[in-house]
Amino acid sequence: MTYNGAWKIDRNENYEKFMEQMGINVVKRKLAAHDNLKITIEQNGDKFHVKESSNFRTLEIDFTLGVSFDYSLADGTELSGSWTMEGDVLKGVFLRKDNGKQLTTTRIVQGDELIQSYNYEGVDAKRIFKRG
């Protein structure tokens, strides 16, 4: 499938402003901006296995499209939501457990890049990954 493979962070766009909007403190924002995140994705039909590995943690997640699950961000923010496929776009809609506000995330593969976009409270950001 299109998403299968290993992806390494290449660059961020507006990521610090997004993290600030999420309420992440300045020290954690500075660290997260240089986390050397690697994502490995294995897709089998509507089932996904994702491994996230950074300077701070390694996490493995299994999910099925359209099925809600709980997830914890690296800063400890707890979320609940699900991923769906809209054409070529993997879209995640999650609610924060602490305040009920929505975080929307999309992933799309363009050429040799995986573009992960975020929207929270009107602030957009992107993290762009390269294959390999």
FENTA-V133165 format. One record per residue. N is the residue number from 1. OMEGA is omega in radians with two decimals (NA if undefined). Layout:
# FENTA-V133165
N,OMEGA  N,OMEGA
This chain:
# FENTA-V133165
1,-3.05  2,-3.03  3,-3.06  4,3.06  5,3.13  6,-3.09  7,-3.12  8,-3.11  9,3.13  10,-3.11  11,3.13  12,3.03  13,3.09  14,-3.05  15,3.14  16,3.12  17,3.09  18,-3.13  19,3.09  20,3.12  21,3.12  22,3.12  23,-3.14  24,-3.06  25,-2.99  26,3.14  27,3.12  28,3.10  29,-3.14  30,3.12  31,-3.08  32,-3.14  33,-3.13  34,-3.03  35,-3.11  36,-3.08  37,3.01  38,3.11  39,3.03  40,-3.08  41,3.01  42,3.13  43,3.06  44,-3.06  45,-3.14  46,3.12  47,-3.12  48,2.94  49,-3.10  50,3.04  51,3.09  52,-3.12  53,-3.13  54,3.07  55,-2.97  56,-3.11  57,2.98  58,-3.06  59,3.06  60,-3.07  61,2.99  62,3.08  63,3.07  64,-3.14  65,3.08  66,-3.12  67,-3.11  68,3.08  69,3.12  70,-3.09  71,3.12  72,3.06  73,-3.10  74,-3.14  75,3.11  76,3.11  77,-3.12  78,-3.13  79,3.01  80,-3.13  81,-3.10  82,3.05  83,3.01  84,3.08  85,3.09  86,-3.03  87,3.11  88,-3.04  89,3.02  90,-3.05  91,3.09  92,3.07  93,-3.04  94,3.04  95,3.06  96,3.14  97,-3.09  98,-3.08  99,3.10  100,-3.12  101,-3.03  102,2.98  103,3.09  104,3.13  105,3.02  106,3.03  107,3.07  108,3.09  109,3.07  110,-3.08  111,-3.14  112,-3.13  113,2.95  114,-3.11  115,3.13  116,-3.09  117,-3.13  118,2.95  119,3.08  120,3.07  121,3.07  122,3.11  123,3.13  124,3.06  125,3.09  126,2.94  127,-3.07  128,-3.11  129,3.04  130,3.08  131,3.02  132,NA
